[in-house]
Amino acid sequence: MNIEDLIKNRKDQLAIESPPEDSWDMIQKGWKKKRPGFSWWKVAAVIFITTSIGLLIHNISLQNQVETLASLGDISEEYKQIENSYITQINAIESSDEIQKARYQSDYSWIFEELKTLEEVNELYRKDIGNVDENLLVGTLIDHYEKKIRLLKKLELEIKRNNKIEENEKDNNTSVSM
């Protein structure tokens, strides 16, 4: 017997205009059975997510604290005054027209590379303020400022020397052409 014959023979059982009255009650009871009660895994998931977000925020705030560079003024007021004195000297030298022009000349690029390296090392030391022996760190940071001033003064001397050489060459060319 094939399926078509089976459907034709039981056609009267399949042709129902409306479902039995108790069918919706049976479906609702099935739904109620499938609904879980109190789920511990949901509580655990909420606790896990809340803890993860809290730790993430805490780590971000710690990272921001580490990234802000400390200064000698964080150690004492006396060191702050010394640091401000060095910074004033450095700013005065760096703001001169000759130094500003030299930044764009390849003849002086090696000095600016040295200054850049010096600053990178200084940043590493500044991050250690509060974590290592302050006396050693203060000496290192002051040494940084002194080296930077020496490099900048060396740059100034090099610029003056090159300017004099150029002036002498112009004077020699002018006197020879006459």
TAUR-V192804 format. One line per field, one symbol per residue. phi: phi as a letter, one per 40 degrees, with the letter a starting at -180 (. if undefined). psi: psi as a letter, one per 40 degrees, with the letter a starting at -180 (. if undefined). A space follows every 50 residues. Layout:
phi=???
psi=???
//
This chain:
phi=.ccccccccbdccccbcacdccccccccccccccccccbccccccccccc ccccccccccccccccccccbccccacccccccccccccccccccccccc ccdbbccbcccccccccccccccccccccgbbdccccccccccdcccccc cccccdcccccccccccccccccccccc
psi=hidddddddfddddghdiiideddddddddddddhibhhddddddddddd dddddddddddddddddhhiiddediddddddddddddddddddeidddd dddehddeddddddddddddddddddeeheeihddddddddddddddddd dddddddddddddddddddddddddde.
//
